[in-house]
């Protein structure tokens, strides 16, 4: 096997679980850094900024600068720029989304918007949902950072951004463009940011339905690790298998 | 035509629009009362109590006592009683829903619930939605007062209860039992409350997709009036026609 020239790596369930780093996550990234292999952390989390995520990883001893992070919020803001630079945006979301939109030069507004973009918002209100519906009905481009229907927390499975977005799609009858994994849109941006081609880049993740499918949809090789959402027990029934799988990341170290 | 012995009558778009009574609504109800024909107002509105709705109608000069009103909240509370008397309920909704649940002897609780019931709530929060998802995952019976995906307001089409409910159905993968029109469940309760049979009871409403279909599903005769949601222009393409239609309610007065 020719070593891969770049890595796209999921975070939750692959590098850490909650506030705890996963075994060998640090060693994995250290080896990439030692071999000067570029890597990009790719997350469907729309709530945090690049800086917040880099700080969290650094705190765990996992090497990361803000530019090593691509969130669905950043990807959404870049996608909007491709459609309409300096767009007038109505957004539902948290710090990560508003920060990304401003960084890309978009304006946040409450009416006559070009774009409606929905991200995870724990301060969601009826008024915010209503405003989004009205703007979408008035013709705004309808985006959603990701389609994840649940978020695993210590309480159980709480509603994810895909479930919140359904209020607007069900009410308006219009489907959003989803940005995050498993859509290939965010993978194209990841490859562009790394500057490598898909044939020489490996996607690493724990969640078959988001991470691995994103890699498969983008035509990339994939490495599945059983430290997160998808258990090994599901492997035999997976319709399209990942290129490789490991129980923990140390098994992959000899191939870096 | 043998005169009908009882009437089930929709409110919004049939008796009033917003705070204004519709033409001949008062005369229509006056003639029913003069002929001692029982009538029941049936609304998918889950927010208001029977008393609040009766007061609104009386204020417009339309004769109504609280017992002449059946809301989806009342119907939901009665349905829960049939499944589990004195149920422990988690509810998202406004006055009308909480009032109805208490009147039927149910307990409002935040965990270990037998039933989750969703009604329109303009004070919706993420925490409320999250709690509902957790309770449904834990096995609570999942009800929704009605499936209306929009509410027409002066601002446009705002999200209705059916759209809010989708957060929970999309997130948990479980479909709710909808109580309100066009489901026949609420029609069965209406007939039971009137004490008449469906062959001799007429359903009157303006909205084909809720009112008229509810009547058709219940096997009742229906009178459609073009003063609300469904315009006359849609009539030719309606898959199953109402039994009768009028432009305004005065056209029906001779048949009462």
Interface residues (C-beta under 8 A of the other chain):
Chain A: X121 X122 X123 X124 X125 X126 X127 X129 X130 X133 X134 X137 X149 X150 X155 X156 X157 X158 X159 X160 X162 X163 X164 X166 X167 X168 X170 X171 X172 X173
Chain B: X121 X122 X123 X124 X125 X126 X127 X129 X130 X133 X134 X137 X138 X149 X150 X155 X156 X157 X158 X159 X160 X162 X163 X164 X166 X167 X168 X170 X171 X172 X173
